[in-house]
Every structure is written in C-alpha cells, then in structure tokens.
Amino acid sequence: MSAVRYSKITIRQPQPLKTKIARAAALRGMTVTSFINGILEIAADRTIDRIATRELSDRDSDILLGMLRKPPAPNTALKKAAKRLRAMDRE
C-alpha cells in the first residue's frame, strides 16, 4: 500500500469568511483543513463533470438533430457576408 503524498495550497480570505469556515468545520466535527479539502473536492468534481459531459435534454437534442438534418436557409445578412468573403478571396 503506497502512502498518500500531500501538497500545500495557500489561500487568503477575509477574516469573516475564515471565521465562517471555522464555524462550519466545527459544526461538522472536522478540522478546517478537512472541511476545505472536502468542499474543494466536491466543487472540483462538479466542475469537471459539467465540462466533460454536456448533456442535452431530449427536446434540445431533437431540435439540434433537426437543424443538422435540414439546416435553415441562409438569411440576407449571411448571403451578404458570403458575397463579401468571396470578393475578398478574389483580391
């Protein structure tokens, strides 16, 4: 069994926040370090999950697939932009 290696993170926070964190940790019967590590791990997991997995609702998925199958016709602004792009390519 290998030992867990620890590293240090130093943060600065306003005194009222530090007091609030210490109180919350005490209410849970934890050290401030354990409390912060637990909260940070939860926040990191949520962030990674949100970024790594983008789930569409059934409705949104149907809309996206419909647009991919039959894209809308270009509007006037898009047609003008395409014309300008073709003119730039000829220069």
N, C-alpha and C positions, 0 to 999 in steps of 0.2 A: 504494500500500500504506500503510495507516494504522498509526501506532505504537501499541503496547500501552500503556495507561495503568496505572500501579501505584498501589496504596494501601497503607497500613501498618496492620498489626494488632499490637497489643502484648499479650503474654501473660506471666503469671507462673507459674512452675512450680518445684517443689522442685529443689534442686541435683542430687540423684541422678538425677532424670528428665532434666534438662538434659545431664548427663554421658552418660547412656544414649543420648539422641537424637544428640548429637555423635558418639558412637562408631559408631552405626548409619549415620549420614550418611557418615562417613569410610570405613567398610567398603564402601559403595556408590560411593565416589569422588565424593560430592556435597557441596555446601555444606549447612549446617544449614538455611538458608532454602529451598533447592531441595528438600531432603528433606521438610521440613514442608509445603511447598506441595503436593508430590506426594501425601503421605499425606492431607492435608486434602481435596484434590480427590477422591480415591478415596472417602473417608468421606462427603463431600457427595453424590457421585453415587449411592452405595448408599442413603443416607437418602432422597433424592428418589425414586429408583426404587421403594423399598419402600412409600413413602407414596402415590405416584402410581399405582402398579399393584398392586392387590390381586388376586392370582390364587388361585382356588380349585382344589383338586385335583378330579379327576373325581368321586371319591367324595363330597366335600363339596358339589360343585355338584349332584349328583343328590339329596342329602339336602335341600338348600335348595329346589330346584325342587319336590320332592315336598311339602315343607311349604307352599310357596306355592300349589300346586295344590289340596291338601286339608289345610287347617290343622287342628291338633288341636282337639278340643272344649275349651271353657273349663273349668278346674278349679274347685273350690269357692272357693278364695281369689279367683280372678278374678271369679267371679259375685258374691261379697260386695263386692268393690271397685266393681264396676259399679253395684250397688244403692246403695252409699254415694254414688257420684258422681251418680246420678240424684236422690237425696234432696237433695244439696247444690244441684243445679240448680233444684230447686223452691223453695228458700228465698229 
